[in-house]
């Protein structure tokens, strides 16, 4: 339903512009992702992947907005570079 009226069918097809449109974070969520980007040295691509995964986690939890616990869970699934 979220993509009704667009050519998108899933989170995977979203680009940076659509992500900014559909994934609005609250103040705590923005602070968490900003801190994670800095401390984990995340690229823009990794940032977008975390947001997409956190959207899926939020949806599975029955939440419409992405909340900090959803972001935290998505961040813990990131592959670590050694």
N, C-alpha and C positions, 0 to 999 in steps of 0.2 A: 504494500500500500504506500510505503514511503516514496517509492520511485514512480508512482502513478503519474502519467503525463510526461514522462521522460523516456529517453532511449536506454536507460539503465535497467538492468535486470537483477543485479546483485552488488554487494560491496566490492567485489573484485574488479568491476568495470569502472569504478570511480577514479577520477583523477584529482589532483590537488584542489581545483576549483570546486568540484562537487563535495569534497571532504569539508572544505571551509563552510559550504552552504548547509550540509546536513549534520555535521558533528559540532555542535555548540557545547563547549565545556563551561562549567561554573568556575568561580575563582579558585577554589581548592583544586579542581582538576587541572586548570591551566598551570597552577604553581607546581603541582606534582609532575606534569609532563615536562615543564621547563627545567626543573631540577634533574629529572631523569636524562633529558637530552644533554645537559651539561656534564653530569657525573659519568654517564655511560658513553659519552661522545657519539651520540646517535646521529645518523645522517637524516636528511629529509625523507628519504625513502623508508628508513626504519621508523621514523616518526609516523608516517602515514600508515604503515603496516600495523603499528601498535594501536592507532586509532581505529582502524578497521576491525581488528580483533577485539578491542574493548567494546565496540558497538555490538558485535556478536555475543559477547559475554553478557552485556547488559540485557540484550533481548532474551537470552536464555534464562536470565534471572527475573524476567518479567518487568524490567524497568525500561521506560522510554528514554530518559536522559542517561548519558554516560556519567557515572559517578566515580569518585576516586578509587573505591575498591575494585571497580571493573578495570580501570587503567592499571592499577597495581597488579592485578592478576595477569593482564596481558603482558606487562613488562617482565614478569617472572618467567614467561614462556619464551622470551628471547633467547636465541642461541648465543652463547658466550664465545667471543673470539679469544683465543689463547695466544 
